[in-house]
Amino acid sequence: MIQKKLNVLGLVNDNEFEYKSKFTLEQRQGKYQKVINNSCERILVVLEKHKKAQIQKQNGKSNQYQLFAINKNKTLVELMHYVKQNVGIDVSASIFLYCNNQLLMMRSDITVGSIYETYKNTEDKHLYIKYANFETFG
Protein backbone atom coordinates (compact mmCIF):
# COMPACT_ATOMS: atom_id res chain seq x y z
CA MET A 1 0.00 0.00 0.00
CA ILE A 2 2.81 2.41 0.85
CA GLN A 3 4.52 1.59 -2.45
CA LYS A 4 1.25 2.44 -4.25
CA LYS A 5 1.08 5.76 -2.41
CA LEU A 6 4.65 6.48 -3.45
CA ASN A 7 3.78 5.74 -7.07
CA VAL A 8 0.79 8.08 -6.94
CA LEU A 9 2.94 10.84 -5.46
CA GLY A 10 5.61 10.22 -8.10
CA LEU A 11 8.22 9.46 -5.46
CA VAL A 12 9.67 6.29 -6.97
CA ASN A 13 12.19 6.00 -9.76
CA ASP A 14 14.44 8.74 -8.47
CA ASN A 15 17.64 6.80 -8.21
CA GLU A 16 19.90 9.46 -9.72
CA PHE A 17 22.29 11.08 -7.26
CA GLU A 18 23.97 14.44 -7.74
CA TYR A 19 26.90 13.13 -5.70
CA LYS A 20 27.59 10.44 -8.31
CA SER A 21 27.52 12.94 -11.17
CA LYS A 22 29.70 15.44 -9.31
CA PHE A 23 32.51 13.00 -8.45
CA THR A 24 34.15 10.26 -10.52
CA LEU A 25 34.20 6.68 -9.29
CA GLU A 26 37.88 7.07 -8.34
CA GLN A 27 37.13 10.23 -6.34
CA ARG A 28 34.25 8.51 -4.53
CA GLN A 29 36.41 5.47 -3.74
CA GLY A 30 39.13 7.82 -2.46
CA LYS A 31 36.64 9.59 -0.18
CA TYR A 32 35.55 6.24 1.17
CA GLN A 33 39.14 5.23 1.95
CA LYS A 34 39.93 8.61 3.52
CA VAL A 35 36.83 8.82 5.70
CA ILE A 36 36.39 5.21 6.72
CA ASN A 37 40.12 4.49 6.99
CA ASN A 38 39.65 0.72 7.38
CA SER A 39 37.15 1.14 10.22
CA CYS A 40 34.77 -1.80 10.27
CA GLU A 41 32.38 0.07 12.56
CA ARG A 42 31.31 2.91 10.26
CA ILE A 43 29.84 3.27 6.79
CA LEU A 44 29.70 6.19 4.39
CA VAL A 45 26.20 7.45 3.59
CA VAL A 46 25.15 9.80 0.80
CA LEU A 47 21.82 11.41 1.57
CA GLU A 48 19.87 13.40 -1.00
CA LYS A 49 16.45 14.96 -1.10
CA HIS A 50 14.07 13.42 -3.60
CA LYS A 51 13.59 15.70 -6.59
CA LYS A 52 9.82 15.94 -5.96
CA ALA A 53 9.99 16.26 -2.16
CA GLN A 54 8.59 19.49 -0.73
CA ILE A 55 10.59 19.65 2.48
CA GLN A 56 11.55 23.02 3.88
CA LYS A 57 15.01 23.05 5.44
CA GLN A 58 15.36 25.13 8.59
CA ASN A 59 19.11 25.67 8.45
CA GLY A 60 19.29 27.06 4.92
CA LYS A 61 21.83 24.49 3.70
CA SER A 62 21.78 24.54 -0.07
CA ASN A 63 23.69 21.33 -0.86
CA GLN A 64 21.60 18.77 -2.67
CA TYR A 65 23.50 15.98 -0.93
CA GLN A 66 24.92 15.27 2.51
CA LEU A 67 27.87 12.93 3.01
CA PHE A 68 28.47 11.46 6.46
CA ALA A 69 29.93 8.46 8.23
CA ILE A 70 27.72 6.63 10.71
CA ASN A 71 28.19 3.67 13.02
CA LYS A 72 26.80 0.41 11.63
CA ASN A 73 25.18 -0.42 14.97
CA LYS A 74 22.85 2.59 14.87
CA THR A 75 19.22 1.74 14.32
CA LEU A 76 17.17 3.01 11.42
CA VAL A 77 15.19 5.14 13.88
CA GLU A 78 18.43 6.75 15.09
CA LEU A 79 19.44 7.35 11.46
CA MET A 80 16.10 9.10 10.86
CA HIS A 81 16.75 11.38 13.83
CA TYR A 82 20.29 12.06 12.58
CA VAL A 83 18.97 12.91 9.11
CA LYS A 84 16.41 15.38 10.42
CA GLN A 85 18.94 17.01 12.71
CA ASN A 86 21.77 17.36 10.19
CA VAL A 87 19.76 18.20 7.10
CA GLY A 88 17.78 20.83 8.96
CA ILE A 89 14.33 19.30 8.83
CA ASP A 90 11.85 20.09 11.60
CA VAL A 91 11.87 17.16 14.03
CA SER A 92 8.07 17.01 13.90
CA ALA A 93 8.05 16.64 10.09
CA SER A 94 7.07 13.26 8.68
CA ILE A 95 9.61 11.94 6.21
CA PHE A 96 10.55 8.59 4.80
CA LEU A 97 13.84 7.13 3.61
CA TYR A 98 14.50 4.74 0.79
CA CYS A 99 17.34 3.01 -1.02
CA ASN A 100 17.18 1.82 -4.60
CA ASN A 101 13.54 2.94 -4.76
CA GLN A 102 12.70 0.65 -1.83
CA LEU A 103 11.02 2.22 1.16
CA LEU A 104 12.92 1.61 4.39
CA MET A 105 10.45 0.49 7.03
CA MET A 106 10.99 2.15 10.40
CA ARG A 107 11.59 -0.72 12.78
CA SER A 108 13.65 -0.41 15.94
CA ASP A 109 15.47 -3.70 15.33
CA ILE A 110 16.86 -2.78 11.90
CA THR A 111 20.42 -1.48 11.98
CA VAL A 112 22.19 0.77 9.51
CA GLY A 113 24.66 -2.09 8.99
CA SER A 114 21.92 -4.44 7.78
CA ILE A 115 20.60 -1.76 5.41
CA TYR A 116 24.16 -1.23 4.18
CA GLU A 117 24.68 -4.93 3.47
CA THR A 118 21.45 -5.02 1.45
CA TYR A 119 21.70 -1.75 -0.48
CA LYS A 120 25.37 -0.62 -0.62
CA ASN A 121 26.87 0.44 -3.91
CA THR A 122 29.37 -2.28 -4.74
CA GLU A 123 31.63 0.03 -6.77
CA ASP A 124 32.27 2.83 -4.27
CA LYS A 125 30.98 1.17 -1.06
CA HIS A 126 28.66 4.10 -0.23
CA LEU A 127 25.08 3.74 0.95
CA TYR A 128 22.81 6.00 -1.11
CA ILE A 129 19.61 7.15 0.58
CA LYS A 130 16.84 9.48 -0.64
CA TYR A 131 14.47 11.26 1.70
CA ALA A 132 11.05 12.76 1.03
CA ASN A 133 8.06 13.97 2.95
CA PHE A 134 4.52 12.74 3.00
CA GLU A 135 1.26 13.93 4.45
CA THR A 136 -0.03 12.29 7.61
CA PHE A 137 -3.52 12.46 8.98
CA GLY A 138 -4.56 12.77 12.59
GUBADO-890413 format. One record per residue: residue in one letter; residue number from 1; x, y, z of N, C-alpha, C, O in turn. Coordinates in steps of 0.02 Angstrom, whole numbers. Example, Ala and Ser with C-alpha at 12.3 -4.5 7.8 and 13.67 -1.06 7.14 Angstrom:
+---------+-----+--------+--------+--------+--------+--------+--------+--------+--------+--------+--------+--------+--------+
! residuo ! num !   n_c1 !   n_c2 !   n_c3 !  ca_c1 !  ca_c2 !  ca_c3 !   c_c1 !   c_c2 !   c_c3 !   o_c1 !   o_c2 !   o_c3 !
+---------+-----+--------+--------+--------+--------+--------+--------+--------+--------+--------+--------+--------+--------+
!       a !   1 !    660 !   -284 !    390 !    615 !   -225 !    390 !    660 !   -165 !    390 !    712 !   -166 !    423 !
!       s !   2 !    642 !   -112 !    354 !    684 !    -53 !    357 !    645 !      2 !    394 !    670 !     57 !    402 !
+---------+-----+--------+--------+--------+--------+--------+--------+--------+--------+--------+--------+--------+--------+
end
This chain:
+---------+-----+--------+--------+--------+--------+--------+--------+--------+--------+--------+--------+--------+--------+
! residuo ! num !   n_c1 !   n_c2 !   n_c3 !  ca_c1 !  ca_c2 !  ca_c3 !   c_c1 !   c_c2 !   c_c3 !   o_c1 !   o_c2 !   o_c3 !
+---------+-----+--------+--------+--------+--------+--------+--------+--------+--------+--------+--------+--------+--------+
!       m !   1 !     41 !    -60 !      0 !      0 !      0 !      0 !     43 !     63 !      0 !     29 !    112 !    -36 !
!       i !   2 !     96 !     62 !     41 !    140 !    120 !     43 !    174 !    130 !    -25 !    180 !    186 !    -49 !
!       q !   3 !    194 !     74 !    -57 !    226 !     80 !   -123 !    178 !    110 !   -173 !    198 !    149 !   -216 !
!       k !   4 !    113 !     93 !   -169 !     63 !    122 !   -212 !     58 !    197 !   -201 !     54 !    236 !   -249 !
!       k !   5 !     58 !    217 !   -137 !     54 !    288 !   -120 !    114 !    325 !   -149 !    108 !    381 !   -174 !
!       l !   6 !    173 !    293 !   -145 !    233 !    324 !   -173 !    227 !    332 !   -248 !    247 !    384 !   -275 !
!       n !   7 !    199 !    282 !   -281 !    189 !    287 !   -354 !    142 !    344 !   -371 !    156 !    382 !   -418 !
!       v !   8 !     87 !    351 !   -334 !     39 !    404 !   -347 !     72 !    472 !   -338 !     59 !    519 !   -376 !
!       l !   9 !    113 !    479 !   -286 !    147 !    542 !   -273 !    205 !    554 !   -320 !    233 !    609 !   -322 !
!       g !  10 !    224 !    504 !   -359 !    280 !    511 !   -405 !    347 !    508 !   -370 !    396 !    537 !   -393 !
!       l !  11 !    350 !    473 !   -313 !    411 !    473 !   -273 !    456 !    412 !   -285 !    506 !    405 !   -250 !
!       v !  12 !    439 !    370 !   -332 !    483 !    315 !   -348 !    522 !    333 !   -411 !    509 !    384 !   -443 !
!       n !  13 !    568 !    290 !   -428 !    609 !    300 !   -488 !    650 !    364 !   -487 !    659 !    397 !   -539 !
!       d !  14 !    674 !    382 !   -429 !    722 !    437 !   -424 !    785 !    408 !   -393 !    799 !    417 !   -334 !
!       n !  15 !    822 !    373 !   -434 !    882 !    340 !   -411 !    945 !    374 !   -437 !   1000 !    346 !   -433 !
!       e !  16 !    938 !    434 !   -463 !    995 !    473 !   -486 !   1020 !    515 !   -428 !    980 !    546 !   -392 !
!       f !  17 !   1085 !    516 !   -418 !   1114 !    554 !   -363 !   1163 !    605 !   -390 !   1208 !    590 !   -429 !
!       e !  18 !   1154 !    668 !   -367 !   1199 !    722 !   -387 !   1270 !    706 !   -367 !   1317 !    722 !   -404 !
!       y !  19 !   1279 !    675 !   -310 !   1345 !    657 !   -285 !   1383 !    613 !   -335 !   1443 !    623 !   -346 !
!       k !  20 !   1348 !    566 !   -366 !   1380 !    522 !   -416 !   1400 !    561 !   -478 !   1451 !    546 !   -508 !
!       s !  21 !   1360 !    609 !   -498 !   1376 !    647 !   -558 !   1430 !    699 !   -545 !   1465 !    721 !   -591 !
!       k !  22 !   1437 !    720 !   -483 !   1485 !    772 !   -465 !   1556 !    744 !   -456 !   1605 !    779 !   -468 !
!       f !  23 !   1561 !    681 !   -436 !   1625 !    650 !   -423 !   1633 !    586 !   -464 !   1585 !    549 !   -473 !
!       t !  24 !   1694 !    574 !   -488 !   1708 !    513 !   -526 !   1709 !    454 !   -478 !   1712 !    463 !   -417 !
!       l !  25 !   1707 !    394 !   -505 !   1710 !    334 !   -465 !   1775 !    334 !   -423 !   1773 !    316 !   -364 !
!       e !  26 !   1830 !    353 !   -453 !   1894 !    354 !   -417 !   1892 !    404 !   -359 !   1919 !    390 !   -306 !
!       q !  27 !   1862 !    462 !   -370 !   1857 !    512 !   -317 !   1813 !    486 !   -260 !   1828 !    496 !   -201 !
!       r !  28 !   1758 !    453 !   -277 !   1713 !    426 !   -226 !   1747 !    370 !   -187 !   1740 !    366 !   -126 !
!       q !  29 !   1784 !    327 !   -222 !   1821 !    274 !   -187 !   1874 !    303 !   -141 !   1886 !    278 !    -86 !
!       g !  30 !   1906 !    357 !   -164 !   1956 !    391 !   -123 !   1926 !    421 !    -60 !   1955 !    417 !     -6 !
!       k !  31 !   1867 !    451 !    -67 !   1832 !    479 !     -9 !   1816 !    424 !     41 !   1823 !    433 !    101 !
!       y !  32 !   1794 !    368 !     15 !   1778 !    312 !     58 !   1839 !    291 !     98 !   1836 !    284 !    159 !
!       q !  33 !   1895 !    282 !     64 !   1957 !    262 !     98 !   1979 !    313 !    149 !   2001 !    296 !    204 !
!       k !  34 !   1974 !    377 !    131 !   1997 !    431 !    176 !   1953 !    435 !    238 !   1978 !    442 !    294 !
!       v !  35 !   1888 !    432 !    229 !   1842 !    441 !    285 !   1837 !    379 !    329 !   1841 !    383 !    390 !
!       i !  36 !   1829 !    322 !    298 !   1820 !    261 !    336 !   1886 !    236 !    365 !   1888 !    211 !    421 !
!       n !  37 !   1939 !    241 !    327 !   2006 !    225 !    350 !   2009 !    155 !    382 !   2035 !    147 !    437 !
!       n !  38 !   1982 !    106 !    347 !   1983 !     36 !    369 !   1944 !     23 !    434 !   1955 !    -28 !    467 !
!       s !  39 !   1899 !     68 !    452 !   1857 !     57 !    511 !   1800 !     11 !    491 !   1763 !     25 !    444 !
!       c !  40 !   1792 !    -43 !    527 !   1738 !    -90 !    514 !   1674 !    -68 !    548 !   1621 !    -99 !    537 !
!       e !  41 !   1677 !    -17 !    589 !   1619 !      4 !    628 !   1576 !     56 !    594 !   1518 !     65 !    612 !
!       r !  42 !   1603 !     91 !    544 !   1565 !    146 !    513 !   1556 !    133 !    438 !   1593 !     96 !    407 !
!       i !  43 !   1504 !    165 !    411 !   1492 !    164 !    340 !   1483 !    235 !    315 !   1469 !    280 !    353 !
!       l !  44 !   1493 !    244 !    251 !   1485 !    310 !    220 !   1417 !    313 !    186 !   1400 !    271 !    145 !
!       v !  45 !   1378 !    365 !    204 !   1310 !    373 !    179 !   1305 !    436 !    139 !   1329 !    489 !    160 !
!       v !  46 !   1274 !    432 !     80 !   1257 !    490 !     40 !   1182 !    498 !     45 !   1144 !    452 !     29 !
!       l !  47 !   1162 !    556 !     68 !   1091 !    570 !     79 !   1071 !    628 !     34 !   1102 !    681 !     35 !
!       e !  48 !   1019 !    617 !     -6 !    994 !    670 !    -50 !    918 !    675 !    -45 !    883 !    626 !    -34 !
!       k !  49 !    894 !    735 !    -54 !    823 !    748 !    -55 !    795 !    724 !   -122 !    825 !    735 !   -174 !
!       h !  50 !    737 !    693 !   -119 !    704 !    671 !   -180 !    686 !    733 !   -222 !    668 !    785 !   -194 !
!       k !  51 !    691 !    727 !   -286 !    679 !    785 !   -330 !    609 !    813 !   -324 !    599 !    872 !   -339 !
!       k !  52 !    560 !    773 !   -304 !    491 !    797 !   -298 !    470 !    811 !   -226 !    413 !    830 !   -213 !
!       a !  53 !    516 !    801 !   -178 !    500 !    813 !   -108 !    490 !    888 !    -96 !    522 !    929 !   -128 !
!       q !  54 !    445 !    905 !    -51 !    430 !    975 !    -36 !    448 !    991 !     36 !    408 !   1021 !     72 !
!       i !  55 !    507 !    972 !     56 !    530 !    982 !    124 !    564 !   1050 !    129 !    606 !   1068 !     88 !
!       q !  56 !    546 !   1087 !    180 !    578 !   1151 !    194 !    633 !   1140 !    245 !    621 !   1115 !    299 !
!       k !  57 !    694 !   1159 !    226 !    750 !   1152 !    272 !    752 !   1214 !    317 !    741 !   1270 !    295 !
!       q !  58 !    766 !   1202 !    381 !    768 !   1256 !    430 !    836 !   1291 !    431 !    839 !   1351 !    447 !
!       n !  59 !    889 !   1255 !    415 !    956 !   1284 !    423 !    982 !   1318 !    360 !   1038 !   1345 !    361 !
!       g !  60 !    945 !   1318 !    307 !    965 !   1353 !    246 !   1021 !   1321 !    207 !   1048 !   1352 !    161 !
!       k !  61 !   1039 !   1259 !    223 !   1092 !   1224 !    185 !   1068 !   1215 !    114 !   1011 !   1194 !    103 !
!       s !  62 !   1110 !   1230 !     66 !   1089 !   1227 !     -3 !   1114 !   1165 !    -40 !   1092 !   1152 !    -96 !
!       n !  63 !   1160 !   1127 !    -10 !   1184 !   1066 !    -43 !   1127 !   1018 !    -57 !   1083 !   1008 !    -16 !
!       q !  64 !   1130 !    989 !   -116 !   1080 !    938 !   -133 !   1094 !    874 !    -95 !   1048 !    837 !    -78 !
!       y !  65 !   1157 !    861 !    -81 !   1175 !    799 !    -47 !   1211 !    813 !     19 !   1240 !    866 !     29 !
!       q !  66 !   1208 !    764 !     63 !   1246 !    763 !    126 !   1287 !    700 !    125 !   1262 !    647 !    106 !
!       l !  67 !   1349 !    704 !    146 !   1393 !    646 !    151 !   1415 !    640 !    223 !   1441 !    688 !    252 !
!       f !  68 !   1403 !    582 !    253 !   1423 !    573 !    323 !   1439 !    500 !    337 !   1416 !    455 !    303 !
!       a !  69 !   1480 !    490 !    389 !   1497 !    423 !    412 !   1455 !    409 !    474 !   1448 !    453 !    517 !
!       i !  70 !   1428 !    349 !    479 !   1386 !    332 !    536 !   1403 !    261 !    558 !   1421 !    218 !    518 !
!       n !  71 !   1396 !    249 !    622 !   1409 !    184 !    651 !   1359 !    133 !    626 !   1299 !    147 !    622 !
!       k !  72 !   1383 !     73 !    608 !   1340 !     20 !    581 !   1289 !     -4 !    633 !   1237 !    -31 !    614 !
!       n !  73 !   1303 !      5 !    696 !   1259 !    -21 !    748 !   1200 !     25 !    763 !   1156 !      7 !    802 !
!       k !  74 !   1199 !     84 !    734 !   1142 !    130 !    743 !   1080 !     99 !    713 !   1083 !     64 !    662 !
!       t !  75 !   1024 !    112 !    744 !    961 !     87 !    716 !    936 !    134 !    662 !    960 !    190 !    656 !
!       l !  76 !    889 !    110 !    623 !    859 !    151 !    571 !    822 !    211 !    601 !    821 !    264 !    571 !
!       v !  77 !    793 !    202 !    659 !    759 !    257 !    694 !    810 !    311 !    713 !    797 !    370 !    706 !
!       e !  78 !    869 !    290 !    737 !    922 !    338 !    754 !    947 !    373 !    691 !    963 !    433 !    693 !
!       l !  79 !    952 !    337 !    636 !    972 !    368 !    573 !    921 !    421 !    552 !    941 !    475 !    530 !
!       m !  80 !    857 !    406 !    560 !    805 !    455 !    543 !    814 !    519 !    584 !    809 !    574 !    558 !
!       h !  81 !    827 !    511 !    648 !    838 !    569 !    691 !    899 !    608 !    668 !    898 !    670 !    665 !
!       y !  82 !    952 !    572 !    653 !   1014 !    603 !    629 !   1002 !    643 !    565 !   1027 !    698 !    557 !
!       v !  83 !    964 !    613 !    519 !    948 !    645 !    455 !    912 !    711 !    468 !    931 !    763 !    442 !
!       k !  84 !    859 !    709 !    508 !    820 !    769 !    521 !    863 !    823 !    553 !    859 !    881 !    535 !
!       q !  85 !    905 !    803 !    600 !    947 !    851 !    636 !    999 !    883 !    590 !   1009 !    943 !    592 !
!       n !  86 !   1032 !    843 !    549 !   1089 !    868 !    509 !   1069 !    898 !    442 !   1107 !    937 !    414 !
!       v !  87 !   1011 !    881 !    417 !    988 !    910 !    355 !    950 !    974 !    369 !    944 !   1017 !    325 !
!       g !  88 !    925 !    981 !    430 !    889 !   1042 !    448 !    815 !   1036 !    436 !    782 !   1084 !    416 !
!       i !  89 !    788 !    977 !    449 !    716 !    965 !    442 !    685 !    968 !    511 !    713 !    942 !    559 !
!       d !  90 !    628 !   1001 !    516 !    593 !   1005 !    580 !    583 !    934 !    607 !    563 !    889 !    571 !
!       v !  91 !    598 !    925 !    672 !    593 !    858 !    702 !    522 !    831 !    701 !    513 !    770 !    705 !
!       s !  92 !    472 !    874 !    697 !    403 !    850 !    695 !    380 !    833 !    624 !    325 !    807 !    615 !
!       a !  93 !    421 !    847 !    574 !    403 !    832 !    504 !    403 !    757 !    493 !    446 !    721 !    519 !
!       s !  94 !    356 !    734 !    453 !    353 !    663 !    434 !    391 !    654 !    369 !    374 !    684 !    318 !
!       i !  95 !    442 !    612 !    371 !    481 !    597 !    311 !    490 !    521 !    306 !    480 !    485 !    355 !
!       f !  96 !    509 !    499 !    247 !    528 !    429 !    240 !    593 !    426 !    203 !    613 !    472 !    167 !
!       l !  97 !    628 !    369 !    212 !    692 !    357 !    181 !    686 !    296 !    135 !    648 !    249 !    150 !
!       y !  98 !    723 !    297 !     81 !    725 !    237 !     39 !    791 !    230 !      2 !    825 !    280 !    -12 !
!       c !  99 !    807 !    168 !    -13 !    867 !    150 !    -51 !    845 !    111 !   -112 !    802 !     67 !   -108 !
!       n ! 100 !    875 !    127 !   -168 !    859 !     91 !   -230 !    784 !     87 !   -242 !    758 !     34 !   -261 !
!       n ! 101 !    750 !    142 !   -230 !    677 !    147 !   -238 !    638 !     99 !   -193 !    580 !     84 !   -207 !
!       q ! 102 !    669 !     75 !   -140 !    635 !     33 !    -92 !    627 !     71 !    -27 !    676 !     96 !      1 !
!       l ! 103 !    565 !     76 !     -4 !    551 !    111 !     58 !    582 !     74 !    117 !    575 !     13 !    122 !
!       l ! 104 !    617 !    111 !    160 !    646 !     81 !    220 !    595 !     84 !    276 !    575 !    139 !    296 !
!       m ! 105 !    573 !     27 !    299 !    522 !     24 !    352 !    554 !     41 !    419 !    607 !     14 !    436 !
!       m ! 106 !    523 !     86 !    456 !    549 !    108 !    520 !    535 !     55 !    573 !    481 !     53 !    602 !
!       r ! 107 !    584 !     14 !    586 !    579 !    -36 !    639 !    640 !    -27 !    684 !    695 !    -15 !    661 !
!       s ! 108 !    629 !    -33 !    749 !    682 !    -20 !    797 !    737 !    -74 !    796 !    791 !    -62 !    822 !
!       d ! 109 !    723 !   -132 !    767 !    773 !   -185 !    766 !    817 !   -186 !    703 !    863 !   -226 !    698 !
!       i ! 110 !    803 !   -142 !    656 !    843 !   -139 !    595 !    902 !    -91 !    606 !    893 !    -35 !    628 !
!       t ! 111 !    962 !   -115 !    591 !   1021 !    -74 !    599 !   1043 !    -45 !    531 !   1025 !    -70 !    478 !
!       v ! 112 !   1082 !      8 !    536 !   1109 !     38 !    476 !   1154 !    -12 !    440 !   1158 !    -13 !    379 !
!       g ! 113 !   1189 !    -53 !    478 !   1233 !   -104 !    449 !   1195 !   -154 !    407 !   1219 !   -174 !    353 !
!       s ! 114 !   1136 !   -174 !    429 !   1096 !   -222 !    389 !   1069 !   -189 !    326 !   1066 !   -221 !    273 !
!       i ! 115 !   1051 !   -125 !    330 !   1030 !    -88 !    270 !   1089 !    -82 !    222 !   1081 !    -91 !    162 !
!       y ! 116 !   1148 !    -68 !    249 !   1208 !    -62 !    209 !   1223 !   -126 !    171 !   1238 !   -125 !    112 !
!       e ! 117 !   1219 !   -183 !    205 !   1234 !   -246 !    173 !   1185 !   -261 !    117 !   1203 !   -294 !     67 !
!       t ! 118 !   1124 !   -239 !    124 !   1073 !   -251 !     73 !   1078 !   -203 !     14 !   1070 !   -224 !    -44 !
!       y ! 119 !   1092 !   -139 !     27 !   1085 !    -88 !    -24 !   1150 !    -51 !    -44 !   1147 !     -6 !    -86 !
!       k ! 120 !   1207 !    -68 !    -16 !   1268 !    -31 !    -31 !   1286 !    -34 !   -105 !   1270 !    -82 !   -140 !
!       n ! 121 !   1318 !     20 !   -128 !   1343 !     22 !   -196 !   1408 !    -19 !   -196 !   1455 !     -4 !   -159 !
!       t ! 122 !   1411 !    -69 !   -238 !   1469 !   -114 !   -237 !   1531 !    -82 !   -267 !   1587 !   -104 !   -252 !
!       e ! 123 !   1523 !    -31 !   -308 !   1581 !      1 !   -339 !   1618 !     48 !   -290 !   1679 !     43 !   -283 !
!       d ! 124 !   1581 !     92 !   -257 !   1613 !    141 !   -214 !   1601 !    131 !   -139 !   1626 !    168 !    -98 !
!       k ! 125 !   1562 !     79 !   -122 !   1549 !     59 !    -53 !   1511 !    111 !    -12 !   1516 !    112 !     49 !
!       h ! 126 !   1475 !    156 !    -45 !   1433 !    205 !    -11 !   1362 !    177 !     -6 !   1342 !    133 !    -45 !
!       l ! 127 !   1325 !    202 !     42 !   1254 !    187 !     48 !   1217 !    249 !     25 !   1225 !    302 !     55 !
!       y ! 128 !   1177 !    243 !    -28 !   1141 !    300 !    -56 !   1068 !    298 !    -32 !   1032 !    250 !    -42 !
!       i ! 129 !   1048 !    353 !      1 !    980 !    357 !     29 !    947 !    421 !      4 !    978 !    474 !      2 !
!       k ! 130 !    884 !    416 !    -15 !    842 !    474 !    -32 !    794 !    486 !     26 !    774 !    439 !     60 !
!       y ! 131 !    775 !    548 !     36 !    723 !    563 !     85 !    670 !    607 !     53 !    685 !    647 !      9 !
!       a ! 132 !    609 !    599 !     77 !    553 !    638 !     51 !    501 !    643 !    106 !    501 !    605 !    155 !
!       n ! 133 !    456 !    690 !     98 !    403 !    699 !    147 !    338 !    668 !    123 !    330 !    652 !     64 !
!       f ! 134 !    293 !    660 !    168 !    226 !    637 !    150 !    177 !    664 !    201 !    194 !    679 !    258 !
!       e ! 135 !    116 !    670 !    179 !     63 !    696 !    223 !     38 !    642 !    269 !     28 !    585 !    249 !
!       t ! 136 !     28 !    661 !    332 !     -2 !    614 !    381 !    -67 !    644 !    404 !    -77 !    705 !    403 !
!       f ! 137 !   -110 !    601 !    426 !   -176 !    623 !    449 !   -182 !    608 !    523 !   -156 !    557 !    547 !
!       g ! 138 !   -215 !    653 !    560 !   -228 !    638 !    629 !   -199 !    684 !    677 !   -207 !    676 !    737 !
+---------+-----+--------+--------+--------+--------+--------+--------+--------+--------+--------+--------+--------+--------+
end
